[in-house]
């Protein structure tokens, strides 16, 4: 079994589509191992997105991710990382496949509704960023 992290981002929470996104995740066979409703602090967002520091979009990303509540979700299933990335679609909703989370709910490449881990290792690290082991079912 693999773990991956979903974050339902502030734009999706603001539009009140988190329930629809969670239902798509459940329908795709994922188990929710942990879920929180939080507002990231600037320092938390900076630390989480540290890998992007120095890139042109970094400051805007930090500002966006701290602009309102988000919902980190620890997911588990066989092939979780690849299956979740297929479910959410391309970062740019204009390029995302029909029926994917981003095609249905994202506004733009910047306001793209959800985060998804990009590797098995990052899935573990990202889940651990938001959840202590005792918080996971």
TORVOSE-10943 format. One record per residue: residue number from 1; residue in three letters; x, y, z negated of N, C-alpha, C in turn. Coordinates in pm, whole numbers. Layout:
N
<n:NUM res:ala nxx:X nyy:Y nzz:Z caxx:X cayy:Y cazz:Z cxx:X cyy:Y czz:Z>
...
***
This chain:
137
<n:1 res:unk nxx:84 nyy:-119 nzz:0 caxx:0 cayy:0 cazz:0 cxx:88 cyy:125 czz:0>
<n:2 res:unk nxx:43 nyy:224 nzz:74 caxx:113 cayy:352 cazz:78 cxx:26 cyy:459 czz:13>
<n:3 res:unk nxx:94 nyy:562 nzz:-37 caxx:25 cayy:680 cazz:-87 cxx:58 cyy:798 czz:3>
<n:4 res:unk nxx:-38 nyy:885 nzz:17 caxx:-18 cayy:1008 cazz:91 cxx:-97 cyy:1118 czz:22>
<n:5 res:unk nxx:-59 nyy:1241 nzz:49 caxx:-127 cayy:1352 cazz:-14 cxx:-213 cyy:1426 czz:87>
<n:6 res:unk nxx:-334 nyy:1451 nzz:49 caxx:-424 cayy:1541 cazz:120 cxx:-435 cyy:1666 czz:34>
<n:7 res:unk nxx:-430 nyy:1781 nzz:95 caxx:-473 cayy:1903 cazz:26 cxx:-583 cyy:1963 czz:113>
<n:8 res:unk nxx:-700 nyy:1975 nzz:56 caxx:-805 cayy:2050 cazz:123 cxx:-774 cyy:2196 czz:92>
<n:9 res:unk nxx:-740 nyy:2270 nzz:197 caxx:-683 cayy:2404 cazz:182 cxx:-790 cyy:2510 czz:154>
<n:10 res:unk nxx:-745 nyy:2629 nzz:110 caxx:-839 cayy:2733 cazz:72 cxx:-944 cyy:2769 czz:177>
<n:11 res:unk nxx:-910 nyy:2766 nzz:305 caxx:-1009 cayy:2802 cazz:407 cxx:-1122 cyy:2701 czz:411>
<n:12 res:unk nxx:-1091 nyy:2573 nzz:396 caxx:-1195 cayy:2469 cazz:398 cxx:-1280 cyy:2475 czz:272>
<n:13 res:unk nxx:-1218 nyy:2504 nzz:158 caxx:-1294 cayy:2517 cazz:33 cxx:-1388 cyy:2637 czz:43>
<n:14 res:unk nxx:-1337 nyy:2747 nzz:97 caxx:-1419 cayy:2868 cazz:112 cxx:-1540 cyy:2842 czz:201>
<n:15 res:unk nxx:-1522 nyy:2759 nzz:304 caxx:-1633 cayy:2727 cazz:394 cxx:-1724 cyy:2616 czz:339>
<n:16 res:unk nxx:-1685 nyy:2561 nzz:224 caxx:-1764 cayy:2457 cazz:155 cxx:-1779 cyy:2329 czz:238>
<n:17 res:unk nxx:-1668 nyy:2288 nzz:302 caxx:-1670 cayy:2164 cazz:380 cxx:-1590 cyy:2052 czz:313>
<n:18 res:unk nxx:-1550 nyy:2073 nzz:187 caxx:-1470 cayy:1973 cazz:118 cxx:-1542 cyy:1839 czz:105>
<n:19 res:unk nxx:-1672 nyy:1842 nzz:82 caxx:-1748 cayy:1717 cazz:72 cxx:-1747 cyy:1640 czz:203>
<n:20 res:unk nxx:-1761 nyy:1710 nzz:313 caxx:-1759 cayy:1645 cazz:445 cxx:-1621 cyy:1585 czz:473>
<n:21 res:unk nxx:-1516 nyy:1658 nzz:435 caxx:-1379 cayy:1608 cazz:455 cxx:-1356 cyy:1484 czz:369>
<n:22 res:unk nxx:-1395 nyy:1490 nzz:244 caxx:-1378 cayy:1375 cazz:155 cxx:-1456 cyy:1255 czz:206>
<n:23 res:unk nxx:-1575 nyy:1277 nzz:259 caxx:-1654 cayy:1166 cazz:314 cxx:-1582 cyy:1103 czz:434>
<n:24 res:unk nxx:-1522 nyy:1185 nzz:520 caxx:-1446 cayy:1131 cazz:634 cxx:-1330 cyy:1046 czz:586>
<n:25 res:unk nxx:-1263 nyy:1092 nzz:479 caxx:-1150 cayy:1018 cazz:423 cxx:-1198 cyy:883 czz:368>
<n:26 res:unk nxx:-1305 nyy:884 nzz:293 caxx:-1360 cayy:759 cazz:238 cxx:-1407 cyy:666 czz:348>
<n:27 res:unk nxx:-1474 nyy:721 nzz:449 caxx:-1523 cayy:640 cazz:560 cxx:-1409 cyy:576 czz:639>
<n:28 res:unk nxx:-1290 nyy:638 nzz:633 caxx:-1173 cayy:583 cazz:702 cxx:-1101 cyy:478 czz:619>
<n:29 res:unk nxx:-1155 nyy:444 nzz:502 caxx:-1101 cayy:334 cazz:424 cxx:-997 cyy:372 czz:319>
<n:30 res:unk nxx:-979 nyy:500 nzz:294 caxx:-884 cayy:544 cazz:192 cxx:-946 cyy:531 czz:53>
<n:31 res:unk nxx:-861 nyy:501 nzz:-44 caxx:-901 cayy:507 cazz:-185 cxx:-850 cyy:638 czz:-242>
<n:32 res:unk nxx:-936 nyy:708 nzz:-315 caxx:-892 cayy:828 cazz:-385 cxx:-835 cyy:784 czz:-519>
<n:33 res:unk nxx:-707 nyy:810 nzz:-538 caxx:-638 cayy:770 cazz:-661 cxx:-634 cyy:883 czz:-763>
<n:34 res:unk nxx:-649 nyy:1008 nzz:-714 caxx:-651 cayy:1125 cazz:-801 cxx:-701 cyy:1244 czz:-722>
<n:35 res:unk nxx:-768 nyy:1336 nzz:-791 caxx:-822 cayy:1455 cazz:-726 cxx:-827 cyy:1568 czz:-827>
<n:36 res:unk nxx:-795 nyy:1690 nzz:-782 caxx:-797 cayy:1808 cazz:-868 cxx:-854 cyy:1926 czz:-790>
<n:37 res:unk nxx:-907 nyy:2021 nzz:-863 caxx:-954 cayy:2146 cazz:-806 cxx:-870 cyy:2255 czz:-873>
<n:38 res:unk nxx:-781 nyy:2318 nzz:-798 caxx:-685 cayy:2411 cazz:-858 cxx:-665 cyy:2533 czz:-769>
<n:39 res:unk nxx:-606 nyy:2635 nzz:-827 caxx:-553 cayy:2747 cazz:-750 cxx:-402 cyy:2748 czz:-774>
<n:40 res:unk nxx:-327 nyy:2733 nzz:-668 caxx:-181 cayy:2731 cazz:-680 cxx:-128 cyy:2868 czz:-720>
<n:41 res:unk nxx:-28 nyy:2868 nzz:-806 caxx:44 cayy:2991 cazz:-835 cxx:145 cyy:3013 czz:-721>
<n:42 res:unk nxx:196 nyy:3133 nzz:-713 caxx:296 cayy:3163 cazz:-609 cxx:418 cyy:3072 czz:-625>
<n:43 res:unk nxx:463 nyy:3054 nzz:-748 caxx:582 cayy:2971 cazz:-770 cxx:555 cyy:2824 czz:-734>
<n:44 res:unk nxx:436 nyy:2775 nzz:-762 caxx:402 cayy:2637 cazz:-723 cxx:402 cyy:2623 czz:-571>
<n:45 res:unk nxx:339 nyy:2716 nzz:-501 caxx:334 cayy:2711 cazz:-355 cxx:474 cyy:2723 czz:-295>
<n:46 res:unk nxx:556 nyy:2811 nzz:-350 caxx:694 cayy:2826 cazz:-301 cxx:771 cyy:2696 czz:-319>
<n:47 res:unk nxx:754 nyy:2633 nzz:-433 caxx:826 cayy:2508 cazz:-459 cxx:775 cyy:2396 czz:-368>
<n:48 res:unk nxx:644 nyy:2384 nzz:-353 caxx:587 cayy:2278 cazz:-270 cxx:632 cyy:2292 czz:-125>
<n:49 res:unk nxx:634 nyy:2414 nzz:-74 caxx:670 cayy:2438 cazz:66 cxx:816 cyy:2480 czz:83>
<n:50 res:unk nxx:899 nyy:2448 nzz:-14 caxx:1042 cayy:2483 cazz:-13 cxx:1110 cyy:2444 czz:119>
<n:51 res:unk nxx:1071 nyy:2331 nzz:175 caxx:1131 cayy:2282 cazz:299 cxx:1117 cyy:2383 czz:413>
<n:52 res:unk nxx:1017 nyy:2470 nzz:404 caxx:992 cayy:2568 cazz:510 cxx:1052 cyy:2707 czz:479>
<n:53 res:unk nxx:1117 nyy:2721 nzz:363 caxx:1176 cayy:2851 cazz:327 cxx:1270 cyy:2896 czz:439>
<n:54 res:unk nxx:1259 nyy:3023 nzz:475 caxx:1342 cayy:3079 cazz:581 cxx:1278 cyy:3075 czz:718>
<n:55 res:unk nxx:1173 nyy:2996 nzz:732 caxx:1101 cayy:2992 cazz:860 cxx:1007 cyy:3112 czz:867>
<n:56 res:unk nxx:976 nyy:3156 nzz:988 caxx:896 cayy:3278 cazz:1003 cxx:758 cyy:3272 czz:937>
<n:57 res:unk nxx:702 nyy:3154 nzz:923 caxx:567 cayy:3142 cazz:868 cxx:563 cyy:3117 czz:718>
<n:58 res:unk nxx:679 nyy:3103 nzz:654 caxx:685 cayy:3062 cazz:514 cxx:607 cyy:3156 czz:421>
<n:59 res:unk nxx:634 nyy:3284 nzz:427 caxx:568 cayy:3379 cazz:335 cxx:417 cyy:3380 czz:357>
<n:60 res:unk nxx:373 nyy:3376 nzz:482 caxx:230 cayy:3373 cazz:511 cxx:167 cyy:3245 czz:458>
<n:61 res:unk nxx:239 nyy:3133 nzz:469 caxx:190 cayy:3005 cazz:419 cxx:172 cyy:3009 czz:268>
<n:62 res:unk nxx:270 nyy:3062 nzz:198 caxx:261 cayy:3075 cazz:52 cxx:143 cyy:3164 czz:14>
<n:63 res:unk nxx:128 nyy:3276 nzz:83 caxx:17 cayy:3367 cazz:55 cxx:-118 cyy:3299 czz:80>
<n:64 res:unk nxx:-127 nyy:3229 nzz:191 caxx:-250 cayy:3157 cazz:226 cxx:-284 cyy:3050 czz:122>
<n:65 res:unk nxx:-185 nyy:2971 nzz:82 caxx:-211 cayy:2861 cazz:-12 cxx:-241 cyy:2909 czz:-153>
<n:66 res:unk nxx:-214 nyy:3035 nzz:-183 caxx:-248 cayy:3091 cazz:-314 cxx:-370 cyy:3183 czz:-308>
<n:67 res:unk nxx:-434 nyy:3190 nzz:-192 caxx:-544 cayy:3285 cazz:-171 cxx:-677 cyy:3240 czz:-232>
<n:68 res:unk nxx:-685 nyy:3117 nzz:-275 caxx:-808 cayy:3064 cazz:-333 cxx:-787 cyy:2922 czz:-376>
<n:69 res:unk nxx:-892 nyy:2860 nzz:-429 caxx:-877 cayy:2722 cazz:-475 cxx:-850 cyy:2625 czz:-361>
<n:70 res:unk nxx:-781 nyy:2518 nzz:-396 caxx:-756 cayy:2408 cazz:-303 cxx:-778 cyy:2277 czz:-380>
<n:71 res:unk nxx:-781 nyy:2168 nzz:-306 caxx:-811 cayy:2039 cazz:-368 cxx:-706 cyy:1936 czz:-327>
<n:72 res:unk nxx:-603 nyy:1916 nzz:-410 caxx:-509 cayy:1807 cazz:-383 cxx:-575 cyy:1672 czz:-411>
<n:73 res:unk nxx:-551 nyy:1577 nzz:-321 caxx:-611 cayy:1444 cazz:-334 cxx:-503 cyy:1340 czz:-306>
<n:74 res:unk nxx:-479 nyy:1252 nzz:-402 caxx:-386 cayy:1141 cazz:-383 cxx:-463 cyy:1026 czz:-319>
<n:75 res:unk nxx:-415 nyy:983 nzz:-203 caxx:-483 cayy:878 cazz:-127 cxx:-396 cyy:754 czz:-119>
<n:76 res:unk nxx:-462 nyy:639 nzz:-107 caxx:-388 cayy:513 cazz:-95 cxx:-459 cyy:421 czz:3>
<n:77 res:unk nxx:-380 nyy:354 nzz:83 caxx:-428 cayy:249 cazz:173 cxx:-309 cyy:196 czz:249>
<n:78 res:unk nxx:-325 nyy:83 nzz:316 caxx:-221 cayy:34 cazz:405 cxx:-202 cyy:137 czz:515>
<n:79 res:unk nxx:-76 nyy:166 nzz:550 caxx:-44 cayy:260 cazz:659 cxx:-108 cyy:398 czz:635>
<n:80 res:unk nxx:-112 nyy:440 nzz:509 caxx:-183 cayy:562 cazz:470 cxx:-133 cyy:687 czz:542>
<n:81 res:unk nxx:-3 nyy:703 nzz:553 caxx:52 cayy:826 cazz:612 cxx:7 cyy:840 czz:757>
<n:82 res:unk nxx:32 nyy:738 nzz:837 caxx:-4 cayy:746 cazz:978 cxx:-154 cyy:750 czz:1000>
<n:83 res:unk nxx:-228 nyy:672 nzz:923 caxx:-374 cayy:671 cazz:938 cxx:-435 cyy:806 czz:900>
<n:84 res:unk nxx:-383 nyy:867 nzz:794 caxx:-436 cayy:997 cazz:752 cxx:-402 cyy:1104 czz:855>
<n:85 res:unk nxx:-280 nyy:1101 nzz:907 caxx:-241 cayy:1199 cazz:1008 cxx:-327 cyy:1185 czz:1134>
<n:86 res:unk nxx:-362 nyy:1063 nzz:1169 caxx:-451 cayy:1041 cazz:1283 cxx:-591 cyy:1096 czz:1252>
<n:87 res:unk nxx:-636 nyy:1078 nzz:1129 caxx:-769 cayy:1126 cazz:1089 cxx:-777 cyy:1278 czz:1093>
<n:88 res:unk nxx:-672 nyy:1346 nzz:1051 caxx:-679 cayy:1493 cazz:1044 cxx:-651 cyy:1560 czz:1178>
<n:89 res:unk nxx:-572 nyy:1497 nzz:1264 caxx:-545 cayy:1555 cazz:1395 cxx:-430 cyy:1654 czz:1396>
<n:90 res:unk nxx:-405 nyy:1709 nzz:1512 caxx:-296 cayy:1803 cazz:1534 cxx:-310 cyy:1927 czz:1447>
<n:91 res:unk nxx:-195 nyy:1985 nzz:1408 caxx:-194 cayy:2107 cazz:1328 cxx:-275 cyy:2218 czz:1395>
<n:92 res:unk nxx:-267 nyy:2226 nzz:1525 caxx:-343 cayy:2324 cazz:1602 cxx:-477 cyy:2262 czz:1639>
<n:93 res:unk nxx:-587 nyy:2313 nzz:1584 caxx:-717 cayy:2251 cazz:1612 cxx:-753 cyy:2251 czz:1761>
<n:94 res:unk nxx:-698 nyy:2343 nzz:1837 caxx:-725 cayy:2345 cazz:1981 cxx:-667 cyy:2222 czz:2050>
<n:95 res:unk nxx:-564 nyy:2163 nzz:1988 caxx:-498 cayy:2044 cazz:2044 cxx:-542 cyy:1915 czz:1974>
<n:96 res:unk nxx:-621 nyy:1928 nzz:1869 caxx:-663 cayy:1811 cazz:1791 cxx:-767 cyy:1729 czz:1868>
<n:97 res:unk nxx:-762 nyy:1599 nzz:1847 caxx:-856 cayy:1508 cazz:1913 cxx:-997 cyy:1532 czz:1858>
<n:98 res:unk nxx:-1095 nyy:1507 nzz:1944 caxx:-1236 cayy:1519 cazz:1903 cxx:-1262 cyy:1429 czz:1782>
<n:99 res:unk nxx:-1342 nyy:1480 nzz:1689 caxx:-1380 cayy:1402 cazz:1573 cxx:-1282 cyy:1404 czz:1458>
<n:100 res:unk nxx:-1165 nyy:1469 nzz:1476 caxx:-1068 cayy:1476 cazz:1367 cxx:-1107 cyy:1590 czz:1272>
<n:101 res:unk nxx:-1052 nyy:1585 nzz:1151 caxx:-1082 cayy:1687 cazz:1051 cxx:-1051 cyy:1826 czz:1103>
<n:102 res:unk nxx:-935 nyy:1843 nzz:1162 caxx:-897 cayy:1977 cazz:1207 cxx:-979 cyy:2023 czz:1327>
<n:103 res:unk nxx:-1015 nyy:1934 nzz:1414 caxx:-1100 cayy:1972 cazz:1527 cxx:-1235 cyy:2022 czz:1475>
<n:104 res:unk nxx:-1286 nyy:1956 nzz:1372 caxx:-1416 cayy:1990 cazz:1318 cxx:-1416 cyy:2112 czz:1226>
<n:105 res:unk nxx:-1308 nyy:2130 nzz:1147 caxx:-1314 cayy:2227 cazz:1038 cxx:-1205 cyy:2334 czz:1036>
<n:106 res:unk nxx:-1099 nyy:2320 nzz:1114 caxx:-991 cayy:2418 cazz:1110 cxx:-1025 cyy:2539 czz:1197>
<n:107 res:unk nxx:-974 nyy:2654 nzz:1155 caxx:-994 cayy:2778 cazz:1231 cxx:-881 cyy:2803 czz:1329>
<n:108 res:unk nxx:-759 nyy:2768 nzz:1289 caxx:-641 cayy:2800 cazz:1370 cxx:-524 cyy:2714 czz:1323>
<n:109 res:unk nxx:-412 nyy:2732 nzz:1386 caxx:-292 cayy:2659 cazz:1346 cxx:-250 cyy:2696 czz:1203>
<n:110 res:unk nxx:-274 nyy:2821 nzz:1165 caxx:-240 cayy:2867 cazz:1030 cxx:-346 cyy:2830 czz:928>
<n:111 res:unk nxx:-473 nyy:2840 nzz:965 caxx:-584 cayy:2806 cazz:877 cxx:-639 cyy:2672 czz:924>
<n:112 res:unk nxx:-568 nyy:2566 nzz:886 caxx:-594 cayy:2435 cazz:948 cxx:-661 cyy:2333 czz:855>
<n:113 res:unk nxx:-729 nyy:2380 nzz:754 caxx:-820 cayy:2303 cazz:669 cxx:-754 cyy:2204 czz:572>
<n:114 res:unk nxx:-654 nyy:2130 nzz:616 caxx:-596 cayy:2026 cazz:531 cxx:-445 cyy:2013 czz:551>
<n:115 res:unk nxx:-381 nyy:1963 nzz:448 caxx:-240 cayy:1925 cazz:453 cxx:-234 cyy:1773 czz:455>
<n:116 res:unk nxx:-133 nyy:1720 nzz:523 caxx:-107 cayy:1577 cazz:519 cxx:42 cyy:1550 czz:514>
<n:117 res:unk nxx:82 nyy:1457 nzz:430 caxx:224 cayy:1418 cazz:420 cxx:272 cyy:1368 czz:556>
<n:118 res:unk nxx:399 nyy:1397 nzz:587 caxx:453 cayy:1360 cazz:718 cxx:540 cyy:1235 czz:717>
<n:119 res:unk nxx:560 nyy:1175 nzz:601 caxx:638 cayy:1051 cazz:593 cxx:599 cyy:978 czz:465>
<n:120 res:unk nxx:634 nyy:851 nzz:457 caxx:605 cayy:771 cazz:337 cxx:676 cyy:833 czz:216>
<n:121 res:unk nxx:803 nyy:870 nzz:234 caxx:880 cayy:930 cazz:125 cxx:816 cyy:1061 czz:78>
<n:122 res:unk nxx:778 nyy:1147 nzz:174 caxx:713 cayy:1273 cazz:135 cxx:576 cyy:1248 czz:71>
<n:123 res:unk nxx:507 nyy:1145 nzz:115 caxx:380 cayy:1110 cazz:53 cxx:396 cyy:1083 czz:-95>
<n:124 res:unk nxx:497 nyy:1006 nzz:-130 caxx:526 cayy:975 cazz:-270 cxx:563 cyy:1103 czz:-345>
<n:125 res:unk nxx:657 nyy:1180 nzz:-288 caxx:704 cayy:1302 cazz:-353 cxx:592 cyy:1405 czz:-371>
<n:126 res:unk nxx:508 nyy:1419 nzz:-268 caxx:401 cayy:1518 cazz:-275 cxx:291 cyy:1477 czz:-373>
<n:127 res:unk nxx:257 nyy:1350 nzz:-377 caxx:160 cayy:1303 cazz:-477 cxx:217 cyy:1330 czz:-617>
<n:128 res:unk nxx:345 nyy:1301 nzz:-636 caxx:408 cayy:1323 cazz:-766 cxx:418 cyy:1470 czz:-803>
<n:129 res:unk nxx:419 nyy:1559 nzz:-703 caxx:422 cayy:1703 cazz:-730 cxx:294 cyy:1746 czz:-801>
<n:130 res:unk nxx:182 nyy:1693 nzz:-759 caxx:52 cayy:1735 cazz:-811 cxx:-4 cyy:1647 czz:-922>
<n:131 res:unk nxx:42 nyy:1521 nzz:-930 caxx:-18 cayy:1427 cazz:-1023 cxx:88 cyy:1355 czz:-1105>
<n:132 res:unk nxx:66 nyy:1351 nzz:-1237 caxx:145 cayy:1263 cazz:-1322 cxx:90 cyy:1121 czz:-1301>
<n:133 res:unk nxx:173 nyy:1020 nzz:-1323 caxx:130 cayy:883 cazz:-1300 cxx:4 cyy:848 czz:-1381>
<n:134 res:unk nxx:-8 nyy:901 nzz:-1503 caxx:-125 cayy:870 cazz:-1585 cxx:-253 cyy:931 czz:-1530>
<n:135 res:unk nxx:-244 nyy:1027 nzz:-1438 caxx:-363 cayy:1088 cazz:-1379 cxx:-415 cyy:1010 czz:-1258>
<n:136 res:unk nxx:-340 nyy:910 nzz:-1215 caxx:-379 cayy:833 cazz:-1097 cxx:-449 cyy:704 czz:-1139>
<n:137 res:unk nxx:-555 nyy:672 nzz:-1073 caxx:-633 cayy:553 cazz:-1102 cxx:-565 cyy:432 czz:-1037>
***
